[in-house]
Amino acid sequence: MPNDRIRIAHINLARGYRGGERQTQLLIEALAELGWRQRLIARRGEPLARRCAPVPGLDTEEVADVGSYLAAFDTFIYPSRHEGLGSVLLDALEFGLPIVATRVGGIPEIVEDGVNGFLCEPDAIDTLSDAVLRCYREPELGRRIGESNKNKARNFSPARMADRYMNIYDRLVGAPIRKQPA
């Protein structure tokens, strides 16, 4: 039975949103069955913490701002069933967290399987838990993925994104919208 505690981050922006809450609970239960101790920090009032509280080896804590705790985690999981972009993934990138997410919607545009995280099919709880454990058991892999994510996060900075949008607008209207510096 592993003695270490895996610190997994999952930020659920709305109760039951996109089905990720249920998949997170199943992942926590699967890791507990393997004997892993875990720590779940959930947004205050989120039902996930209450539902998972009886899981053996799991400590739960409810806080007002989960985002402030990202630096304390080993891995960020995002097991959504349906997703547009998943902008919280950009926060995980910035903190250099390995990401384990589902291959849905816009997530593969941010997470490249095996490069800056791992992509799994929705409801593939065994695959999700294997990826989390791989990040944890192979610290060098976790560090490499973390550095890759910090570098990738630079591509999504507000200034870079604004510049990209302005370039799109410039192309659409056929002329620069912005005044060029003198």
VMD Tcl script that builds the backbone (N, CA, C; Angstrom):
set m [mol new atoms 546]
animate dup $m
set s [atomselect $m all]
$s set {name element resname resid chain x y z} {
  {N N MET 1 A 0.853 -1.193 0.000}
  {CA C MET 1 A 0.000 0.000 0.000}
  {C C MET 1 A 0.889 1.242 0.000}
  {N N PRO 2 A 0.711 2.116 -0.985}
  {CA C PRO 2 A 1.531 3.328 -1.041}
  {C C PRO 2 A 1.298 4.208 0.182}
  {N N ASN 3 A 2.370 4.782 0.688}
  {CA C ASN 3 A 2.267 5.660 1.858}
  {C C ASN 3 A 2.201 7.127 1.471}
  {N N ASP 4 A 2.598 7.439 0.252}
  {CA C ASP 4 A 2.607 8.827 -0.188}
  {C C ASP 4 A 1.195 9.317 -0.435}
  {N N ARG 5 A 1.041 10.623 -0.401}
  {CA C ARG 5 A -0.260 11.241 -0.674}
  {C C ARG 5 A -0.169 11.951 -2.023}
  {N N ILE 6 A -1.084 11.620 -2.912}
  {CA C ILE 6 A -1.165 12.285 -4.212}
  {C C ILE 6 A -2.054 13.505 -4.042}
  {N N ARG 7 A -1.564 14.649 -4.502}
  {CA C ARG 7 A -2.350 15.881 -4.416}
  {C C ARG 7 A -2.875 16.205 -5.816}
  {N N ILE 8 A -4.172 15.962 -6.008}
  {CA C ILE 8 A -4.798 16.123 -7.311}
  {C C ILE 8 A -5.678 17.365 -7.296}
  {N N ALA 9 A -5.543 18.178 -8.321}
  {CA C ALA 9 A -6.388 19.361 -8.450}
  {C C ALA 9 A -7.448 19.118 -9.507}
  {N N HIS 10 A -8.668 19.478 -9.181}
  {CA C HIS 10 A -9.757 19.513 -10.161}
  {C C HIS 10 A -10.630 20.691 -9.758}
  {N N ILE 11 A -10.832 21.598 -10.677}
  {CA C ILE 11 A -11.673 22.754 -10.394}
  {C C ILE 11 A -12.937 22.606 -11.205}
  {N N ASN 12 A -14.030 22.456 -10.517}
  {CA C ASN 12 A -15.333 22.308 -11.145}
  {C C ASN 12 A -16.037 23.653 -11.028}
  {N N LEU 13 A -16.265 24.317 -12.150}
  {CA C LEU 13 A -16.786 25.677 -12.106}
  {C C LEU 13 A -18.267 25.760 -11.781}
  {N N ALA 14 A -18.994 24.688 -12.009}
  {CA C ALA 14 A -20.412 24.669 -11.657}
  {C C ALA 14 A -20.781 23.240 -11.304}
  {N N ARG 15 A -21.655 23.088 -10.375}
  {CA C ARG 15 A -22.016 21.748 -9.900}
  {C C ARG 15 A -22.473 20.861 -11.050}
  {N N GLY 16 A -21.806 19.695 -11.150}
  {CA C GLY 16 A -22.182 18.729 -12.168}
  {C C GLY 16 A -21.829 19.162 -13.585}
  {N N TYR 17 A -21.187 20.299 -13.729}
  {CA C TYR 17 A -20.885 20.884 -15.023}
  {C C TYR 17 A -20.025 19.952 -15.869}
  {N N ARG 18 A -20.489 19.685 -17.061}
  {CA C ARG 18 A -19.759 18.906 -18.052}
  {C C ARG 18 A -19.467 17.469 -17.625}
  {N N GLY 19 A -20.062 16.986 -16.545}
  {CA C GLY 19 A -19.885 15.599 -16.134}
  {C C GLY 19 A -18.561 15.307 -15.463}
  {N N GLY 20 A -17.687 16.277 -15.342}
  {CA C GLY 20 A -16.369 16.048 -14.759}
  {C C GLY 20 A -16.412 15.740 -13.277}
  {N N GLU 21 A -17.409 16.269 -12.582}
  {CA C GLU 21 A -17.497 16.039 -11.135}
  {C C GLU 21 A -17.648 14.545 -10.833}
  {N N ARG 22 A -18.515 13.869 -11.544}
  {CA C ARG 22 A -18.727 12.433 -11.318}
  {C C ARG 22 A -17.468 11.644 -11.685}
  {N N GLN 23 A -16.825 12.009 -12.768}
  {CA C GLN 23 A -15.606 11.304 -13.170}
  {C C GLN 23 A -14.482 11.532 -12.155}
  {N N THR 24 A -14.420 12.729 -11.573}
  {CA C THR 24 A -13.428 12.993 -10.534}
  {C C THR 24 A -13.677 12.097 -9.337}
  {N N GLN 25 A -14.932 11.962 -8.940}
  {CA C GLN 25 A -15.264 11.087 -7.816}
  {C C GLN 25 A -14.848 9.643 -8.121}
  {N N LEU 26 A -15.133 9.164 -9.323}
  {CA C LEU 26 A -14.755 7.798 -9.695}
  {C C LEU 26 A -13.240 7.618 -9.691}
  {N N LEU 27 A -12.506 8.646 -10.134}
  {CA C LEU 27 A -11.043 8.578 -10.125}
  {C C LEU 27 A -10.515 8.508 -8.696}
  {N N ILE 28 A -11.056 9.336 -7.819}
  {CA C ILE 28 A -10.649 9.318 -6.410}
  {C C ILE 28 A -10.904 7.939 -5.810}
  {N N GLU 29 A -12.060 7.373 -6.098}
  {CA C GLU 29 A -12.391 6.041 -5.581}
  {C C GLU 29 A -11.456 4.978 -6.157}
  {N N ALA 30 A -11.122 5.075 -7.449}
  {CA C ALA 30 A -10.227 4.095 -8.076}
  {C C ALA 30 A -8.831 4.157 -7.458}
  {N N LEU 31 A -8.314 5.360 -7.224}
  {CA C LEU 31 A -6.993 5.492 -6.605}
  {C C LEU 31 A -7.019 4.989 -5.164}
  {N N ALA 32 A -8.114 5.211 -4.461}
  {CA C ALA 32 A -8.246 4.712 -3.089}
  {C C ALA 32 A -8.228 3.188 -3.064}
  {N N GLU 33 A -8.879 2.559 -4.043}
  {CA C GLU 33 A -8.877 1.098 -4.117}
  {C C GLU 33 A -7.469 0.553 -4.321}
  {N N LEU 34 A -6.606 1.339 -4.954}
  {CA C LEU 34 A -5.211 0.936 -5.140}
  {C C LEU 34 A -4.368 1.226 -3.899}
  {N N GLY 35 A -4.984 1.849 -2.894}
  {CA C GLY 35 A -4.288 2.120 -1.642}
  {C C GLY 35 A -3.643 3.485 -1.546}
  {N N TRP 36 A -3.891 4.370 -2.495}
  {CA C TRP 36 A -3.270 5.686 -2.471}
  {C C TRP 36 A -4.023 6.625 -1.550}
  {N N ARG 37 A -3.260 7.382 -0.771}
  {CA C ARG 37 A -3.830 8.457 0.052}
  {C C ARG 37 A -3.904 9.696 -0.819}
  {N N GLN 38 A -4.962 10.482 -0.651}
  {CA C GLN 38 A -5.181 11.639 -1.512}
  {C C GLN 38 A -5.650 12.836 -0.704}
  {N N ARG 39 A -5.482 13.994 -1.299}
  {CA C ARG 39 A -5.983 15.228 -0.693}
  {C C ARG 39 A -6.804 15.946 -1.743}
  {N N LEU 40 A -8.032 16.261 -1.405}
  {CA C LEU 40 A -8.932 16.975 -2.296}
  {C C LEU 40 A -9.254 18.322 -1.675}
  {N N ILE 41 A -8.945 19.374 -2.412}
  {CA C ILE 41 A -9.330 20.713 -1.986}
  {C C ILE 41 A -10.414 21.154 -2.959}
  {N N ALA 42 A -11.594 21.394 -2.426}
  {CA C ALA 42 A -12.751 21.720 -3.265}
  {C C ALA 42 A -13.302 23.090 -2.891}
  {N N ARG 43 A -14.000 23.672 -3.841}
  {CA C ARG 43 A -14.644 24.955 -3.588}
  {C C ARG 43 A -15.711 24.766 -2.512}
  {N N ARG 44 A -15.767 25.704 -1.587}
  {CA C ARG 44 A -16.732 25.656 -0.489}
  {C C ARG 44 A -18.143 25.436 -1.032}
  {N N GLY 45 A -18.832 24.458 -0.465}
  {CA C GLY 45 A -20.202 24.167 -0.855}
  {C C GLY 45 A -20.328 23.198 -2.018}
  {N N GLU 46 A -19.201 22.798 -2.610}
  {CA C GLU 46 A -19.251 21.873 -3.738}
  {C C GLU 46 A -19.603 20.473 -3.231}
  {N N PRO 47 A -20.608 19.829 -3.797}
  {CA C PRO 47 A -21.041 18.517 -3.305}
  {C C PRO 47 A -19.972 17.432 -3.423}
  {N N LEU 48 A -19.008 17.617 -4.310}
  {CA C LEU 48 A -17.975 16.606 -4.512}
  {C C LEU 48 A -17.248 16.276 -3.209}
  {N N ALA 49 A -16.890 17.286 -2.430}
  {CA C ALA 49 A -16.166 17.054 -1.180}
  {C C ALA 49 A -17.001 16.216 -0.212}
  {N N ARG 50 A -18.281 16.511 -0.142}
  {CA C ARG 50 A -19.177 15.769 0.745}
  {C C ARG 50 A -19.323 14.311 0.287}
  {N N ARG 51 A -19.501 14.116 -1.022}
  {CA C ARG 51 A -19.690 12.763 -1.551}
  {C C ARG 51 A -18.436 11.915 -1.404}
  {N N CYS 52 A -17.266 12.550 -1.507}
  {CA C CYS 52 A -16.016 11.796 -1.455}
  {C C CYS 52 A -15.481 11.629 -0.040}
  {N N ALA 53 A -16.029 12.352 0.923}
  {CA C ALA 53 A -15.513 12.316 2.296}
  {C C ALA 53 A -15.349 10.909 2.862}
  {N N PRO 54 A -16.256 9.951 2.589}
  {CA C PRO 54 A -16.087 8.611 3.156}
  {C C PRO 54 A -14.997 7.763 2.496}
  {N N VAL 55 A -14.391 8.232 1.408}
  {CA C VAL 55 A -13.383 7.439 0.704}
  {C C VAL 55 A -12.169 7.244 1.616}
  {N N PRO 56 A -11.738 5.987 1.819}
  {CA C PRO 56 A -10.575 5.727 2.690}
  {C C PRO 56 A -9.315 6.427 2.177}
  {N N GLY 57 A -8.561 7.026 3.082}
  {CA C GLY 57 A -7.292 7.662 2.728}
  {C C GLY 57 A -7.426 9.016 2.071}
  {N N LEU 58 A -8.629 9.589 2.076}
  {CA C LEU 58 A -8.845 10.895 1.441}
  {C C LEU 58 A -9.085 11.951 2.503}
  {N N ASP 59 A -8.299 13.008 2.440}
  {CA C ASP 59 A -8.543 14.194 3.261}
  {C C ASP 59 A -9.209 15.214 2.358}
  {N N THR 60 A -10.256 15.856 2.847}
  {CA C THR 60 A -10.916 16.893 2.060}
  {C C THR 60 A -10.868 18.206 2.813}
  {N N GLU 61 A -10.826 19.259 2.051}
  {CA C GLU 61 A -10.870 20.600 2.615}
  {C C GLU 61 A -11.660 21.466 1.657}
  {N N GLU 62 A -12.521 22.296 2.196}
  {CA C GLU 62 A -13.289 23.207 1.365}
  {C C GLU 62 A -12.754 24.623 1.563}
  {N N VAL 63 A -12.526 25.320 0.459}
  {CA C VAL 63 A -11.965 26.666 0.501}
  {C C VAL 63 A -12.761 27.573 -0.436}
  {N N ALA 64 A -12.606 28.871 -0.272}
  {CA C ALA 64 A -13.329 29.829 -1.112}
  {C C ALA 64 A -12.719 29.938 -2.508}
  {N N ASP 65 A -11.392 29.845 -2.620}
  {CA C ASP 65 A -10.702 30.078 -3.890}
  {C C ASP 65 A -9.727 28.940 -4.173}
  {N N VAL 66 A -10.175 27.934 -4.886}
  {CA C VAL 66 A -9.339 26.769 -5.181}
  {C C VAL 66 A -8.126 27.167 -6.027}
  {N N GLY 67 A -8.303 28.144 -6.904}
  {CA C GLY 67 A -7.211 28.566 -7.778}
  {C C GLY 67 A -5.955 28.980 -7.031}
  {N N SER 68 A -6.112 29.510 -5.820}
  {CA C SER 68 A -4.957 29.917 -5.022}
  {C C SER 68 A -4.116 28.726 -4.575}
  {N N TYR 69 A -4.659 27.532 -4.665}
  {CA C TYR 69 A -3.969 26.337 -4.191}
  {C C TYR 69 A -3.276 25.557 -5.305}
  {N N LEU 70 A -3.385 26.005 -6.547}
  {CA C LEU 70 A -2.843 25.223 -7.661}
  {C C LEU 70 A -1.373 24.858 -7.480}
  {N N ALA 71 A -0.573 25.742 -6.950}
  {CA C ALA 71 A 0.855 25.472 -6.796}
  {C C ALA 71 A 1.143 24.305 -5.850}
  {N N ALA 72 A 0.181 23.939 -5.026}
  {CA C ALA 72 A 0.387 22.868 -4.047}
  {C C ALA 72 A 0.090 21.477 -4.606}
  {N N PHE 73 A -0.384 21.386 -5.833}
  {CA C PHE 73 A -0.801 20.096 -6.374}
  {C C PHE 73 A 0.290 19.424 -7.195}
  {N N ASP 74 A 0.161 18.108 -7.330}
  {CA C ASP 74 A 1.072 17.315 -8.150}
  {C C ASP 74 A 0.581 17.222 -9.594}
  {N N THR 75 A -0.723 17.121 -9.750}
  {CA C THR 75 A -1.329 16.883 -11.060}
  {C C THR 75 A -2.668 17.604 -11.126}
  {N N PHE 76 A -3.005 18.091 -12.310}
  {CA C PHE 76 A -4.305 18.711 -12.518}
  {C C PHE 76 A -5.130 17.781 -13.399}
  {N N ILE 77 A -6.314 17.421 -12.933}
  {CA C ILE 77 A -7.177 16.564 -13.748}
  {C C ILE 77 A -8.359 17.374 -14.251}
  {N N TYR 78 A -8.761 17.059 -15.464}
  {CA C TYR 78 A -9.889 17.747 -16.079}
  {C C TYR 78 A -10.687 16.724 -16.884}
  {N N PRO 79 A -11.474 15.901 -16.177}
  {CA C PRO 79 A -12.186 14.795 -16.834}
  {C C PRO 79 A -13.556 15.187 -17.365}
  {N N SER 80 A -13.604 16.182 -18.205}
  {CA C SER 80 A -14.874 16.684 -18.732}
  {C C SER 80 A -15.422 15.734 -19.799}
  {N N ARG 81 A -16.725 15.713 -19.929}
  {CA C ARG 81 A -17.360 14.929 -21.001}
  {C C ARG 81 A -17.642 15.797 -22.226}
  {N N HIS 82 A -17.837 17.086 -22.007}
  {CA C HIS 82 A -18.111 18.040 -23.094}
  {C C HIS 82 A -17.407 19.333 -22.715}
  {N N GLU 83 A -16.702 19.928 -23.655}
  {CA C GLU 83 A -15.952 21.129 -23.301}
  {C C GLU 83 A -15.714 21.976 -24.530}
  {N N GLY 84 A -15.780 23.289 -24.352}
  {CA C GLY 84 A -15.398 24.205 -25.410}
  {C C GLY 84 A -13.895 24.370 -25.385}
  {N N LEU 85 A -13.405 25.123 -24.408}
  {CA C LEU 85 A -11.968 25.364 -24.279}
  {C C LEU 85 A -11.422 24.840 -22.965}
  {N N GLY 86 A -12.098 25.058 -21.879}
  {CA C GLY 86 A -11.540 24.662 -20.588}
  {C C GLY 86 A -10.475 25.648 -20.160}
  {N N SER 87 A -10.840 26.921 -20.025}
  {CA C SER 87 A -9.855 27.970 -19.747}
  {C C SER 87 A -9.105 27.753 -18.436}
  {N N VAL 88 A -9.655 26.978 -17.503}
  {CA C VAL 88 A -8.934 26.701 -16.264}
  {C C VAL 88 A -7.658 25.899 -16.563}
  {N N LEU 89 A -7.626 25.232 -17.697}
  {CA C LEU 89 A -6.411 24.521 -18.098}
  {C C LEU 89 A -5.249 25.490 -18.303}
  {N N LEU 90 A -5.557 26.712 -18.712}
  {CA C LEU 90 A -4.504 27.715 -18.900}
  {C C LEU 90 A -3.860 28.069 -17.563}
  {N N ASP 91 A -4.658 28.089 -16.498}
  {CA C ASP 91 A -4.102 28.319 -15.158}
  {C C ASP 91 A -3.191 27.166 -14.761}
  {N N ALA 92 A -3.621 25.941 -15.035}
  {CA C ALA 92 A -2.795 24.768 -14.714}
  {C C ALA 92 A -1.486 24.798 -15.500}
  {N N LEU 93 A -1.548 25.233 -16.760}
  {CA C LEU 93 A -0.324 25.373 -17.562}
  {C C LEU 93 A 0.636 26.341 -16.897}
  {N N GLU 94 A 0.107 27.498 -16.512}
  {CA C GLU 94 A 0.941 28.545 -15.929}
  {C C GLU 94 A 1.645 28.073 -14.655}
  {N N PHE 95 A 0.962 27.238 -13.870}
  {CA C PHE 95 A 1.564 26.702 -12.654}
  {C C PHE 95 A 2.489 25.525 -12.927}
  {N N GLY 96 A 2.588 25.100 -14.177}
  {CA C GLY 96 A 3.489 24.010 -14.530}
  {C C GLY 96 A 3.022 22.650 -14.043}
  {N N LEU 97 A 1.713 22.464 -13.970}
  {CA C LEU 97 A 1.186 21.182 -13.518}
  {C C LEU 97 A 1.029 20.219 -14.684}
  {N N PRO 98 A 1.412 18.955 -14.494}
  {CA C PRO 98 A 1.039 17.950 -15.491}
  {C C PRO 98 A -0.488 17.871 -15.530}
  {N N ILE 99 A -1.047 17.749 -16.712}
  {CA C ILE 99 A -2.497 17.728 -16.872}
  {C C ILE 99 A -2.940 16.367 -17.381}
  {N N VAL 100 A -3.958 15.826 -16.736}
  {CA C VAL 100 A -4.609 14.607 -17.204}
  {C C VAL 100 A -6.041 15.017 -17.509}
  {N N ALA 101 A -6.421 14.930 -18.778}
  {CA C ALA 101 A -7.735 15.432 -19.196}
  {C C ALA 101 A -8.361 14.478 -20.205}
  {N N THR 102 A -9.611 14.747 -20.494}
  {CA C THR 102 A -10.303 13.944 -21.487}
  {C C THR 102 A -10.160 14.572 -22.869}
  {N N ARG 103 A -10.215 13.716 -23.860}
  {CA C ARG 103 A -10.050 14.122 -25.252}
  {C C ARG 103 A -11.416 14.564 -25.798}
  {N N VAL 104 A -11.861 15.753 -25.389}
  {CA C VAL 104 A -13.146 16.283 -25.850}
  {C C VAL 104 A -12.996 17.768 -26.177}
  {N N GLY 105 A -13.853 18.250 -27.063}
  {CA C GLY 105 A -13.916 19.671 -27.388}
  {C C GLY 105 A -12.565 20.278 -27.706}
  {N N GLY 106 A -12.302 21.440 -27.096}
  {CA C GLY 106 A -11.062 22.168 -27.353}
  {C C GLY 106 A -9.884 21.742 -26.489}
  {N N ILE 107 A -10.081 20.770 -25.602}
  {CA C ILE 107 A -8.990 20.355 -24.706}
  {C C ILE 107 A -7.754 19.895 -25.483}
  {N N PRO 108 A -7.881 19.085 -26.561}
  {CA C PRO 108 A -6.680 18.671 -27.297}
  {C C PRO 108 A -5.916 19.823 -27.954}
  {N N GLU 109 A -6.533 21.008 -28.052}
  {CA C GLU 109 A -5.813 22.164 -28.569}
  {C C GLU 109 A -4.845 22.715 -27.521}
  {N N ILE 110 A -5.087 22.386 -26.264}
  {CA C ILE 110 A -4.231 22.861 -25.175}
  {C C ILE 110 A -3.314 21.746 -24.675}
  {N N VAL 111 A -3.855 20.557 -24.534}
  {CA C VAL 111 A -3.089 19.417 -24.011}
  {C C VAL 111 A -2.712 18.501 -25.166}
  {N N GLU 112 A -1.393 18.321 -25.361}
  {CA C GLU 112 A -0.878 17.394 -26.365}
  {C C GLU 112 A -0.494 16.111 -25.632}
  {N N ASP 113 A -1.151 15.029 -25.993}
  {CA C ASP 113 A -0.955 13.757 -25.308}
  {C C ASP 113 A 0.523 13.356 -25.302}
  {N N GLY 114 A 1.052 13.149 -24.094}
  {CA C GLY 114 A 2.437 12.730 -23.929}
  {C C GLY 114 A 3.444 13.862 -23.975}
  {N N VAL 115 A 3.004 15.070 -24.333}
  {CA C VAL 115 A 3.916 16.215 -24.416}
  {C C VAL 115 A 3.765 17.098 -23.184}
  {N N ASN 116 A 2.565 17.597 -22.963}
  {CA C ASN 116 A 2.349 18.453 -21.789}
  {C C ASN 116 A 1.212 17.916 -20.919}
  {N N GLY 117 A 0.946 16.651 -21.067}
  {CA C GLY 117 A -0.075 15.999 -20.262}
  {C C GLY 117 A -0.529 14.730 -20.934}
  {N N PHE 118 A -1.656 14.234 -20.468}
  {CA C PHE 118 A -2.192 12.999 -21.031}
  {C C PHE 118 A -3.664 13.180 -21.327}
  {N N LEU 119 A -4.075 12.662 -22.469}
  {CA C LEU 119 A -5.475 12.717 -22.871}
  {C C LEU 119 A -6.071 11.320 -22.805}
  {N N CYS 120 A -7.259 11.245 -22.242}
  {CA C CYS 120 A -7.964 9.976 -22.084}
  {C C CYS 120 A -9.365 10.132 -22.653}
  {N N GLU 121 A -9.976 9.026 -22.966}
  {CA C GLU 121 A -11.366 9.067 -23.427}
  {C C GLU 121 A -12.288 9.316 -22.229}
  {N N PRO 122 A -13.419 9.970 -22.454}
  {CA C PRO 122 A -14.368 10.186 -21.352}
  {C C PRO 122 A -14.784 8.851 -20.726}
  {N N ASP 123 A -14.954 8.864 -19.437}
  {CA C ASP 123 A -15.380 7.694 -18.657}
  {C C ASP 123 A -14.330 6.588 -18.580}
  {N N ALA 124 A -13.124 6.821 -19.057}
  {CA C ALA 124 A -12.058 5.813 -18.979}
  {C C ALA 124 A -11.296 6.023 -17.668}
  {N N ILE 125 A -11.934 5.680 -16.558}
  {CA C ILE 125 A -11.380 5.951 -15.234}
  {C C ILE 125 A -10.052 5.228 -15.026}
  {N N ASP 126 A -9.920 3.998 -15.507}
  {CA C ASP 126 A -8.648 3.273 -15.366}
  {C C ASP 126 A -7.515 3.998 -16.088}
  {N N THR 127 A -7.798 4.515 -17.269}
  {CA C THR 127 A -6.785 5.247 -18.026}
  {C C THR 127 A -6.427 6.552 -17.321}
  {N N LEU 128 A -7.438 7.243 -16.787}
  {CA C LEU 128 A -7.174 8.468 -16.031}
  {C C LEU 128 A -6.286 8.178 -14.822}
  {N N SER 129 A -6.621 7.134 -14.053}
  {CA C SER 129 A -5.828 6.839 -12.855}
  {C C SER 129 A -4.425 6.391 -13.237}
  {N N ASP 130 A -4.277 5.637 -14.332}
  {CA C ASP 130 A -2.935 5.234 -14.784}
  {C C ASP 130 A -2.088 6.452 -15.132}
  {N N ALA 131 A -2.707 7.437 -15.793}
  {CA C ALA 131 A -1.965 8.643 -16.176}
  {C C ALA 131 A -1.563 9.451 -14.946}
  {N N VAL 132 A -2.470 9.581 -13.966}
  {CA C VAL 132 A -2.138 10.300 -12.729}
  {C C VAL 132 A -0.978 9.594 -12.027}
  {N N LEU 133 A -1.065 8.291 -11.912}
  {CA C LEU 133 A -0.003 7.540 -11.234}
  {C C LEU 133 A 1.314 7.611 -12.001}
  {N N ARG 134 A 1.250 7.625 -13.309}
  {CA C ARG 134 A 2.479 7.740 -14.098}
  {C C ARG 134 A 3.179 9.070 -13.821}
  {N N CYS 135 A 2.410 10.159 -13.777}
  {CA C CYS 135 A 2.996 11.473 -13.464}
  {C C CYS 135 A 3.649 11.450 -12.087}
  {N N TYR 136 A 3.021 10.765 -11.163}
  {CA C TYR 136 A 3.514 10.732 -9.788}
  {C C TYR 136 A 4.723 9.807 -9.641}
  {N N ARG 137 A 4.674 8.655 -10.280}
  {CA C ARG 137 A 5.748 7.655 -10.126}
  {C C ARG 137 A 6.994 7.979 -10.940}
  {N N GLU 138 A 6.846 8.830 -11.937}
  {CA C GLU 138 A 7.976 9.213 -12.782}
  {C C GLU 138 A 8.219 10.715 -12.617}
  {N N PRO 139 A 8.903 11.086 -11.523}
  {CA C PRO 139 A 9.081 12.516 -11.227}
  {C C PRO 139 A 9.750 13.300 -12.357}
  {N N GLU 140 A 10.677 12.676 -13.074}
  {CA C GLU 140 A 11.336 13.378 -14.170}
  {C C GLU 140 A 10.334 13.693 -15.281}
  {N N LEU 141 A 9.438 12.773 -15.547}
  {CA C LEU 141 A 8.384 13.005 -16.525}
  {C C LEU 141 A 7.503 14.162 -16.072}
  {N N GLY 142 A 7.112 14.162 -14.804}
  {CA C GLY 142 A 6.299 15.252 -14.269}
  {C C GLY 142 A 6.994 16.601 -14.393}
  {N N ARG 143 A 8.310 16.633 -14.115}
  {CA C ARG 143 A 9.074 17.891 -14.244}
  {C C ARG 143 A 9.134 18.346 -15.706}
  {N N ARG 144 A 9.387 17.388 -16.615}
  {CA C ARG 144 A 9.473 17.728 -18.046}
  {C C ARG 144 A 8.137 18.282 -18.541}
  {N N ILE 145 A 7.050 17.627 -18.165}
  {CA C ILE 145 A 5.724 18.089 -18.562}
  {C C ILE 145 A 5.436 19.463 -17.941}
  {N N GLY 146 A 5.812 19.637 -16.683}
  {CA C GLY 146 A 5.607 20.921 -16.014}
  {C C GLY 146 A 6.319 22.057 -16.719}
  {N N GLU 147 A 7.566 21.838 -17.114}
  {CA C GLU 147 A 8.320 22.871 -17.844}
  {C C GLU 147 A 7.678 23.142 -19.199}
  {N N SER 148 A 7.256 22.086 -19.871}
  {CA C SER 148 A 6.573 22.248 -21.154}
  {C C SER 148 A 5.327 23.104 -20.986}
  {N N ASN 149 A 4.596 22.885 -19.890}
  {CA C ASN 149 A 3.377 23.647 -19.658}
  {C C ASN 149 A 3.663 25.109 -19.351}
  {N N LYS 150 A 4.698 25.378 -18.588}
  {CA C LYS 150 A 5.053 26.778 -18.318}
  {C C LYS 150 A 5.396 27.500 -19.615}
  {N N ASN 151 A 6.130 26.823 -20.496}
  {CA C ASN 151 A 6.467 27.422 -21.790}
  {C C ASN 151 A 5.228 27.622 -22.645}
  {N N LYS 152 A 4.356 26.627 -22.666}
  {CA C LYS 152 A 3.135 26.722 -23.471}
  {C C LYS 152 A 2.221 27.831 -22.950}
  {N N ALA 153 A 2.211 28.053 -21.639}
  {CA C ALA 153 A 1.355 29.087 -21.042}
  {C C ALA 153 A 1.686 30.466 -21.607}
  {N N ARG 154 A 2.928 30.680 -21.980}
  {CA C ARG 154 A 3.322 31.984 -22.539}
  {C C ARG 154 A 2.550 32.298 -23.827}
  {N N ASN 155 A 2.175 31.248 -24.562}
  {CA C ASN 155 A 1.405 31.448 -25.794}
  {C C ASN 155 A -0.006 31.954 -25.532}
  {N N PHE 156 A -0.458 31.826 -24.289}
  {CA C PHE 156 A -1.819 32.214 -23.948}
  {C C PHE 156 A -1.868 33.427 -23.022}
  {N N SER 157 A -0.781 34.197 -22.948}
  {CA C SER 157 A -0.780 35.396 -22.107}
  {C C SER 157 A -1.799 36.385 -22.668}
  {N N PRO 158 A -2.356 37.258 -21.820}
  {CA C PRO 158 A -3.333 38.238 -22.318}
  {C C PRO 158 A -2.786 39.086 -23.472}
  {N N ALA 159 A -1.542 39.502 -23.385}
  {CA C ALA 159 A -0.966 40.337 -24.442}
  {C C ALA 159 A -0.866 39.562 -25.757}
  {N N ARG 160 A -0.422 38.323 -25.673}
  {CA C ARG 160 A -0.310 37.496 -26.887}
  {C C ARG 160 A -1.669 37.215 -27.501}
  {N N MET 161 A -2.640 36.907 -26.658}
  {CA C MET 161 A -3.981 36.620 -27.162}
  {C C MET 161 A -4.599 37.867 -27.795}
  {N N ALA 162 A -4.419 39.018 -27.176}
  {CA C ALA 162 A -4.947 40.272 -27.743}
  {C C ALA 162 A -4.304 40.548 -29.101}
  {N N ASP 163 A -3.010 40.320 -29.197}
  {CA C ASP 163 A -2.303 40.523 -30.453}
  {C C ASP 163 A -2.834 39.585 -31.534}
  {N N ARG 164 A -3.082 38.345 -31.174}
  {CA C ARG 164 A -3.630 37.382 -32.152}
  {C C ARG 164 A -5.006 37.819 -32.641}
  {N N TYR 165 A -5.848 38.271 -31.709}
  {CA C TYR 165 A -7.174 38.734 -32.114}
  {C C TYR 165 A -7.064 39.951 -33.029}
  {N N MET 166 A -6.188 40.860 -32.707}
  {CA C MET 166 A -6.020 42.044 -33.556}
  {C C MET 166 A -5.542 41.644 -34.950}
  {N N ASN 167 A -4.661 40.666 -35.046}
  {CA C ASN 167 A -4.207 40.195 -36.356}
  {C C ASN 167 A -5.362 39.594 -37.155}
  {N N ILE 168 A -6.236 38.887 -36.485}
  {CA C ILE 168 A -7.421 38.327 -37.159}
  {C C ILE 168 A -8.301 39.460 -37.669}
  {N N TYR 169 A -8.556 40.461 -36.824}
  {CA C TYR 169 A -9.387 41.597 -37.234}
  {C C TYR 169 A -8.740 42.347 -38.398}
  {N N ASP 170 A -7.417 42.520 -38.326}
  {CA C ASP 170 A -6.708 43.191 -39.416}
  {C C ASP 170 A -6.932 42.450 -40.738}
  {N N ARG 171 A -6.826 41.121 -40.707}
  {CA C ARG 171 A -7.020 40.327 -41.924}
  {C C ARG 171 A -8.462 40.407 -42.414}
  {N N LEU 172 A -9.413 40.431 -41.488}
  {CA C LEU 172 A -10.822 40.473 -41.883}
  {C C LEU 172 A -11.190 41.773 -42.579}
  {N N VAL 173 A -10.651 42.880 -42.076}
  {CA C VAL 173 A -10.994 44.171 -42.684}
  {C C VAL 173 A -10.010 44.580 -43.780}
  {N N GLY 174 A -8.936 43.831 -43.922}
  {CA C GLY 174 A -7.994 44.102 -44.992}
  {C C GLY 174 A -7.030 45.236 -44.718}
  {N N ALA 175 A -6.987 45.732 -43.506}
  {CA C ALA 175 A -6.065 46.807 -43.143}
  {C C ALA 175 A -5.853 46.771 -41.647}
  {N N PRO 176 A -4.723 47.290 -41.210}
  {CA C PRO 176 A -4.499 47.318 -39.756}
  {C C PRO 176 A -5.530 48.185 -39.037}
  {N N ILE 177 A -6.091 47.675 -37.996}
  {CA C ILE 177 A -7.030 48.430 -37.157}
  {C C ILE 177 A -6.265 49.288 -36.176}
  {N N ARG 178 A -5.164 48.751 -35.701}
  {CA C ARG 178 A -4.371 49.464 -34.689}
  {C C ARG 178 A -3.545 50.553 -35.335}
  {N N LYS 179 A -3.347 51.607 -34.587}
  {CA C LYS 179 A -2.408 52.638 -35.018}
  {C C LYS 179 A -1.017 52.107 -34.780}
  {N N GLN 180 A -0.183 52.233 -35.761}
  {CA C GLN 180 A 1.191 51.779 -35.636}
  {C C GLN 180 A 1.993 52.824 -34.863}
  {N N PRO 181 A 2.918 52.362 -33.982}
  {CA C PRO 181 A 3.730 53.324 -33.234}
  {C C PRO 181 A 4.548 54.187 -34.172}
  {N N ALA 182 A 4.689 55.456 -33.807}
  {CA C ALA 182 A 5.441 56.407 -34.646}
  {C C ALA 182 A 6.925 56.227 -34.482}
}
mol reanalyze $m
mol bondsrecalc $m
mol representation Tube
mol addrep $m
